[in-house]
């Protein structure tokens, strides 16, 4: 009996979803995103086309799920869950660069997936909302660090906090895209530099 057949209920559904995602990743890497159809993914995963649509509404939704996998919560080491979790005295604004660099470092451990996702002109804004259940922990952490900095009076008051978060997230993305597109070999360094530049752009005048 195959492992798929032996699974029941939620376990079978999860296994099917993972099979679709894994097959899609392989096809996207081998053929390029635009050359892969839903039928191709379903065939490679060993499921019917209708089964694919039971899990994903379109190919872009698969990319969103792969992005969630890349920045999964369980990739965050202890001490990066929030601004005070590590027990250190690093100011919130300084720690944002460390958190972003750490996220880049962990993404590089899944290099094929990271290079694919950051080489495509596709963004998943729903993942960047700090209160959304699908938002990766690194983005929630950055949001909390910015909140902590704001509480200390270190941020500009004329820029909404959510816009500051988008500004920092975009810098992290730009660093990873630069690496994926071959403009730098140092993804971690590029991410840290761009995020620090973004952070300094929202610092209050008397804290610069």
C-alpha positions in Angstrom: 0.0 0.0 0.0 1.4 3.4 -1.0 2.0 6.1 1.6 -0.6 8.2 -0.1 -3.3 5.5 0.0 -2.6 4.8 3.7 -3.3 8.4 4.7 -6.7 9.5 5.6 -8.7 12.7 6.1 -6.6 15.8 6.8 -3.3 13.9 6.5 -4.2 12.8 3.0 -5.2 16.3 2.0 -2.0 17.8 3.4 0.1 15.1 1.6 -1.7 15.9 -1.7 -1.2 19.6 -1.3 2.5 19.1 -0.6 2.8 16.8 -3.6 1.3 19.5 -5.8 3.6 22.2 -4.4 6.7 20.0 -4.8 5.8 19.1 -8.3 5.1 22.7 -9.2 8.5 23.8 -7.8 10.3 21.2 -9.9 8.5 22.2 -13.1 8.8 26.0 -12.5 12.6 25.5 -12.0 13.1 23.2 -14.9 10.8 24.9 -17.5 10.1 28.4 -16.2 6.9 29.6 -14.6 5.2 30.8 -17.8 5.7 27.4 -19.6 4.0 25.4 -16.9 0.3 24.7 -17.0 -2.1 23.5 -14.3 -2.4 20.3 -16.2 1.4 19.8 -16.1 1.5 20.3 -12.4 -1.4 17.9 -11.8 0.1 15.2 -14.0 3.5 15.5 -12.3 1.9 15.3 -8.9 -0.2 12.2 -9.9 -3.5 13.9 -9.3 -6.5 14.9 -11.4 -6.8 18.5 -12.6 -10.0 18.8 -10.5 -7.9 17.7 -7.5 -5.5 20.6 -8.1 -8.4 23.0 -8.0 -9.5 21.5 -4.7 -6.3 22.9 -3.2 -5.3 25.9 -5.4 -7.4 28.3 -7.5 -4.5 29.1 -9.9 -0.7 28.7 -10.4 -0.1 32.0 -8.7 -1.7 30.6 -5.5 0.9 27.8 -5.6 3.6 30.5 -5.7 2.1 32.1 -2.6 2.2 28.8 -0.8 5.8 28.3 -1.8 6.6 31.7 -0.5 5.0 30.8 2.8 7.2 27.7 2.9 10.3 29.7 2.2 9.6 32.0 5.1 8.0 29.5 7.4 7.7 30.2 11.1 9.7 27.1 12.0 12.8 28.5 10.1 13.1 31.2 12.8 15.6 30.3 15.5 14.8 31.0 19.2 15.4 34.7 20.0 14.0 36.2 16.8 10.3 36.0 17.7 10.0 39.6 18.8 11.9 42.7 20.0 12.4 41.5 23.5 12.6 37.7 23.0 16.3 37.4 22.9 16.9 39.3 26.2 19.6 41.5 24.6 19.9 45.2 24.7 20.1 45.8 20.9 17.8 48.8 20.1 14.8 48.0 17.9 16.0 49.9 14.9 19.4 48.2 14.9 17.8 44.8 15.4 15.6 45.1 12.3 18.7 44.8 10.1 19.8 41.7 12.0 16.4 40.1 11.7 16.3 40.8 8.0 19.8 39.4 7.4 18.9 36.3 9.4 15.9 35.8 7.3 18.0 36.1 4.1 20.5 33.6 5.5 17.8 31.1 6.2 16.2 31.5 2.8 19.6 30.7 1.3 19.3 27.3 2.9 16.5 26.7 0.4 18.4 28.2 -2.5 16.5 26.7 -5.4 13.2 27.8 -4.0 14.5 31.3 -3.0 16.1 31.9 -6.4 12.9 30.9 -8.2 10.5 33.0 -6.2 12.7 36.1 -6.2 13.4 35.9 -9.9 9.7 36.1 -10.8 7.8 39.4 -11.2 5.2 38.2 -8.7 4.5 39.6 -5.3 2.3 38.3 -2.6 1.2 41.4 -0.7 -1.3 39.3 1.5 1.8 37.7 3.1 3.1 41.1 4.2 0.1 42.2 6.3 1.3 42.1 10.0 -2.0 40.8 11.3 -2.8 38.2 8.6 -2.5 34.5 9.7 -0.3 33.7 6.7 2.2 36.5 7.4 5.7 35.0 7.9 7.1 35.5 11.4 10.0 37.6 10.1 7.5 40.3 8.8 5.6 40.2 12.1 8.8 40.6 14.0 9.8 43.6 11.9 6.4 45.1 12.5 6.8 44.7 16.3 10.3 46.2 16.2 9.0 49.2 14.4 6.2 49.5 16.9 8.8 49.4 19.7 10.8 52.1 18.0 7.7 54.2 17.6 6.9 53.8 21.3 10.5 55.1 22.1 9.8 58.2 19.9 12.4 57.2 17.3 10.3 57.2 14.2 8.8 59.9 12.1 5.2 60.7 13.1 4.1 61.8 9.7 4.4 58.3 8.1 1.9 55.5 9.0 3.5 52.5 10.7 2.0 50.1 8.1 3.7 52.2 5.3 7.0 51.9 7.2 6.6 48.2 7.3 6.0 48.0 3.6 9.1 50.2 3.0 11.3 47.8 5.0 9.7 44.6 3.5 10.3 46.0 0.0 14.0 46.6 0.9 14.3 43.0 2.0 12.7 41.8 -1.2 14.9 44.0 -3.3 18.0 42.5 -1.7 16.8 39.0 -2.4 15.9 39.9 -6.0 19.3 41.4 -6.6 20.8 38.1 -5.6 18.3 35.9 -7.5 18.9 38.0 -10.7 22.7 37.7 -10.4 23.5 41.3 -9.4 25.2 40.3 -6.2 26.7 37.1 -4.7 26.1 38.4 -1.2 22.4 38.2 -0.5 22.7 38.6 3.2 24.9 41.7 2.9 22.7 43.2 0.3 19.6 42.6 2.3 21.1 44.1 5.5 22.4 47.2 3.7 19.1 47.9 1.9 17.0 47.3 5.1 19.3 49.6 7.1 18.9 52.3 4.4 15.2 51.9 4.6 15.1 52.1 8.3 17.2 55.3 8.4 14.7 56.8 6.0 12.0 56.6 8.7 14.0 57.7 11.7 13.0 60.9 13.4 15.2 63.9 12.7 16.5 64.2 16.2 17.6 60.5 16.3 19.7 60.6 13.2 
